[in-house]
Amino acid sequence: MIQFLFVLLILTSHFVMAKPMKVILDPGHGGEDRGAEYFGVTEAKINLEVAKLLNEYLNSDQRFQAYLTRYKDINLTLEERSEFANTKNGDLFISLHANAFNQSLAKGVEFYFQNQLPPDEEVLYLANKENENKNGFVTSDWPLEPIADHDHLKPEVMSIIQDLQLNSRIRFSSQLAEFLNMHWKGITRPKKHAIKQAPFHVISHVMMPANLIEMGYLSNKKEAHNLNSPKYQKKIAKSIFEGLIKYKETIDKSPVNDLN
Ligand SMILES: [Zn+2]
């Protein structure tokens, strides 16, 4: 009985103590870089509008703490964006973009996360899997503890640790994409086309799980019109917010839940 109460206490304290999730929002482009431009709609502006709305949703909820890489229409390099996220020590990074394609019929959202490990690093993936708890979820807290004093570690050991961290980050990013896709209320694509992997700079250079969302196609007249409307912007910002809530709830419950 005492053991049962002890376990209950640990579980309860885990929920009570769950920290706010620090989300870094990155409105793509800005300043001289206007991004895609179709039908009088500018990508840089849309990205910023949606990011600001999402920022409001997140910061009005004590479970989250959000920051924007840019609050205005300014130039910002890709390095500055990822560096900002790393310096802020974010738990999640979300870059917002709008797509364009030479076929005007292309439409719908796309969620990108960083590429998987190359095949020769499969072994590291398996080693990482061995360290999971029996429910299949990595037991370590996110973010993984930075290794402050690593001078004494051999370079090959450091490289293995870094690979494990990368692998873990990719798995969390993939789960994030699933949740965001699940809650998306805007124009959609069939699931297998909605979640993709690509080595985008910003999502590959941050030290936290990351997604880049292409919120729709500006080259599609209907989507350009939607993305330009405050009502639709609110709708998709809310969708992302809801996806983030589910992601956080799942992460917070991870010691007792199976995500796989
Ligand atoms: Zn873009």
Residues whose N, C-alpha, C, O or C-beta is under 5 A from the ligand:
A	BS01	ZN	G28 G35 H97 A98
